[in-house]
Amino acid sequence: MPLSVEQKARYARHLMLPEIGEEGQVKLLHSKVLVIGAGGLGSPAAFYLAAAGVGTIGIMDGDTVDLSNLQRQIMHTTASVGTLKTVSAKTTLEALDPSIRIEPYPFRLTVENAPGILASYDFVIDATDNFESKFLIARACHEAGKPWSHAGISSFHGQTMTVLPGQTACYRCVFHEDGAPFGATPQGPVGALPGVIGSIQAIEAIKYLLGIGKPLTDALLTFDALNMAFRKVAVRRDPECPVCSC
Amino acid sequence: MKMITITLNGERTGIPEGSSVLDLLSIAGADRKQVAVVVNETIIRPADRSATTLKENDQVDLLVFAGGG
């Protein structure tokens, strides 16, 4: 279906890019991205995906908004403190663009619910705040064959990588569960840090959905905010990875 | 003691010849931190760190576990 007059105006800056154009914008409008975690990373990621016109955005989070979240979780507001993050996110994103569809999942991803939920999405964003969820997403996306973006942040540094299951190095190739500091108390982070990393995740999703550019695969991008230094560390698949070599 | 030069997290660093990945973690003060180790793009699994000897000009990256979101 061609874009409406309103959509042509809304997405005008995309339409002038040869890499996107009307064809790409229609593709985005028909795309579905699942954002797991509606916190620091999930806020900018979902915000930019909604602004870009990604037609369906799933938001998964079982928590409610706490006042201490507002220092970095920009999808939520003072008025939404105490409400479910999925409800708050839906309100914010629909205010930005009422025509896109926001699917709320007010609970955590589990081994049991993952296959059914992941099946209908084109791309997954790991915006969770704990290692248990990150390792679970790595396994679930591999089993579902879903491309996804990993990210993690702490204090003044962050990292992100994109995974094409079965083709490129996965999170579990790089980080081993026996070394993960499960249950560790989160450090910070500085407020704007997830804005940097979550925005990169949104760009990776958009690139994948449009089939443009080179994805951040077989590499971990690290960001050190104190020294304003990005490093892209190349990594290869682990032939003995318990997730992606099976 | 003979030294070799490696690139550690993007910076040229001298370490004693014959050092293993485990030795390097100790030298770098990272032996008590949760890190992933990448040598020349290959991830060194925790169990293989003591048996992996570093060579001149190896490219080594220590990646910190960042679990926040």
Interface residues (C-beta under 8 A of the other chain):
Chain A: G37 G39 G40 L41 G42 D126 A127 T128 D129 N130 F131 K134 A151 G152 I153 S154 H157 G158 Q159 A169 C173 V174 F175 H176 D178 G179 A180 P181 A184 P186 Q187 G188 P189 P194 L220 T222 R231 V233 A234 V235 R236 D238 E240
Chain B: N9 G10 Q34 V35 A36 V38 E41 T42 I43 R45 P46 D61 L63 V64 F65 A66 G67 G68 G69
